[in-house]
Every structure is written in structure tokens, then in C-alpha cells.
Amino acid sequence: MNNPELNMTKIPFCLTRLLLLSLCVLQSVQASDYVIDTEGGHAYIQFKISHLGFSWLTGRFNRFSGSFSYDEKDPSSATVEVVIDTTSIDTNHAERDKHLRDEDYLHVDTFPEARFVSSAFEEQGGGKAKLIGELTLRGITRPIQIDVEHVGAGTDPWGGYRRGFSGSTRLVLAEFGITKYLGDAAKTMELSLGIEGIRKKSQHRPRKPGGQRLR
């Protein structure tokens, strides 16, 4: 014979189990978080600008860090944040680099960092996407759009999981307070980047009952 009071006591227990199961499912499908592999030298931020309209001046930033999240099932939820040490600018010419660090250009004594924070990620198809966000340079924040290409993703030889992208954009220097005139061709700078992210160790694939890892 059924006991109504006993059945009522089972309801909270069942609800608790259902809630825990739902949380496990949500955790298994959430976006993966990655750390950009600057330590291993598998990422770069480079730039190119016209030199008086006669040639190209190229350079890079040697020190930066960042992270991103990405979910193949929901790419629009992707996020990216990168911090650049502007004192690390390197054009392979010490005197020029010293000048680029002063107040005419990067003004690194006052603004030693630049930062990019994404606000949207839009898949375009064919392995291409648009990354939209805000870049803060010399203390000035402006919206920018980066053309992105998926490079690849998969396991590495050391048991980790990696994902890589490349991207490019064009910056109008005056919008970031860099107004020193170097000719009309030098009013904009081309920025290119490549990032390889290592999935954080805490994010493992869910396991089957009994502890066997799902494949």
C-alpha cells in the first residue's frame, strides 16, 4: 500500500538528482577555455607600416599574453582578451625602437600596455570569421574588427589540446593619438597576428560511468 508521506519525501531527493544531472550536462557542453601559447613561442603580433611611401617597415611585439574561449557548437559565444607589453616593440633597430617608445608614438612611460577585449565573434563560412572588440592603445579605446581564419584544432604530442587562429586588421594611427606626420601612406598600420591556444588542464572530456574517458 502506497504511503503518501513517504512519496512526498522522495520528491526533493529526485529534484536534487535532476538538478545535479543538468549541471553535469551543462558543464560537458560549455565552451573550452584556452591560454595563448606565448611561452612556447607559438603566437605572434606583428605590424607593417609604410616608410615614406618607399618601402615597408615591419616589426613585432615580443611580449604579450592572453586567453580565449571557443565552442564549436556555438562560435558566437567566443571571447578573446589580449594584453600587449608595448615596451617590447621590436623593429630590429635599437634607435628606432627607442623613438617608437617615446611620446611621439607609443608613449610607453605612461601607457606600458595595450589591451584588446572582444565583444562579438561572427562566423563567415569557409573557415573565416569576424572578431569585433575594443582596442585600448595609448589610453584611448576604439572599436576594431579583425578578419579571422581558423587554422586548426586537435591533440598535441604531449596529451594536450590546441586550437589556432590567424587574423589581420588595419589601424588608423590618429584615432589612437599618434599624429606625427610621416606621409599619407603612413597614416594607417597593418596588424597581423597568429594565436595558438592550449586548452586549460582543468577542462577534460567527460567520462563514461566507471571512469573510462569518452572519445
N, C-alpha and C positions, 0 to 999 in steps of 0.2 A: 504494500500500500504506500502510495507516494506521500511524503511528508512535505507540505508547502513551505514550512520554515526552513527545512534542510535545503530545498531547491533554491530558496531566496539567498541563502548564504553562498551558494555556488556562483551566483551572478557576478559579484565583484571579482572573484577569482578568474572567471572566464574573460571578463573585460580586461583585467590586468594582463592576461596572457595574450589577448588580441592586440593590446597596445604595444607590448614588447615585440611581438612579431612584426607589427607595422613599422616600428622603429628600425628593426634589423633590415627590413626590405628597403627602407629609405636610405640607410647607410650604404647598402650594397650598390645602389644606383647613383649615388651622388657624384658630382664632378671630382676628378682627381686633381690633387694639388702638386705642383712641380716647383723645384728650385732651379733657377738658371745656372748651368754649369760653367761659371766663370773660373772656378778653382782649377778645373781641368783644361781650361783654355778652349772650350767648345762653344764659345759665344763671342760676338764682336759687335761694336758700334763704330761705324766708320762714316766719314763725311768727305764731300768733294765740293770745291768752290772754284769759280773761275779766277785766274790771276791776270787781271787787266785785260781779259779777253784774248790772251795769247796762249795760255796753257791751263792745265788743271792743277790745283793744289789739293792734295789728299792728306788725310790724317785719321786719327782714331782716338778714342778714349780708352786708356789702358785699365782703368779700374771702374767697375760698376757692379751692381748686384740687383737681384730681382726675383720675382716668382710669378707664376701664373696658374690658373685653374682651367681645365678644359674637360668637357663632357661630350663625347662623340654623338650621343643621343640628343643632346641639347646644346649645340655650339653657341647659340645666342647668349647662354649664361656665362660664357668665358670671361675671365678677368685677368688683367695684367698690371703689374706695378714694377717699375724700374727706377733705381736711384743711380745717378751718374756722378762720379767724382770729377768735377770739371778741372781740378788742378792736374789731372792726369792726361790732359790733352797732349798729343804727340804727333808732330808733322815731320819727324826725323831731322829737325833743325833747332838746336837749343835756343838760339837768339830769337828766332821767330816764335817759338813756343812761349818764351818769356813775355813777348809782346802780346800774344794772344791771351795770356792770363791777366793782363792789366785792365784798367778801367775802360779802355777803348773797345774792348771786346768782351771777354767772359767775366771780368771783374771778380776774380776768384777770391780775393781777400774778403769781400763782402758776401759773395754768393758762391760758396765752395761746392754746392750741389745743384744738380738739375734733377727733376723728377717727372716721370710720366705715370699717369693713372688712367686706366681705361674706363670708358663709360658704356661702350657697346661693341659688339662683335657681330658682323653680318657676313654669313657665308654667301659667296657669289657663284659657286659651282665650279667644276673643273679644277679643284684644288686651290682656288683663290678665295680671298675674303677681304673685308674692310675692317680695320680696327680703329675705333674712334675713341678719343680721350682728350685729356688736357696735359700739356707740357708746361712745366714751370722752369724758366731759364732766366737768369739774372733777376730773380724775384718777380718776374712777370709771367702770368699764367694765360695761355691761349689754347683754344681748341685746335687739334690737328687730326688728320686722317692718314692712316698708314695702309698702304697696299700690301697685303699679306699673301704668302704662298705656303701651303703645307709642304713640308719636306719629307717627313716620315715619322713613324712611331713603332715601337716594338721593344723586345727584351734585349739587353746588352749581354756581353760575355761574363759579366760579374753578378748576374742574377737580378739586376735592376730593370727598370722600365723607363724608357726615354721617349721624348716627343720633341720634334724640331720644326721651327718655322723660319722663314726669311721675310724681310719687309723693306719697304722704302717709302720715303716721303720727301717733301720739299718744304723748307722753312724760309719765310721772308724775314730777314735779319732785323729789319727796322721794327717789326712787331714785337721783338724782344729787347728793344732798346739799343741795338747795335747799329748805329747810324753813321759810322765812319765811312766816307765815300771811297770806294775802290774801283769805281767804274760801274756802269749799268749792268754788266754781266755778272757782277759780284753781289748783287742785291739779294740773291737767293742762294741757299746752300742745299745740296742734295745729301740726304741722310740715308744710309743703308745699314741694316742690322741682320744678324743671324743669331737665333737663340736655340739652344738645346737644353731642355729641361729634364731633370731626373725626378721621377715620381717619389714623393716622400715615403720613407721607410714604413711609416705607421699605416700606410694605405695598402693593405694586402687584398688579394682577391678573396671573396667569400669562400668558406669551406663547406663541403658536404657533411652531413651527420657522420660522426666518427672521426672527424679531423682531416679527411682527405681533401686536398686543395682542388677547387673547381678549375677546369681547363677550358 
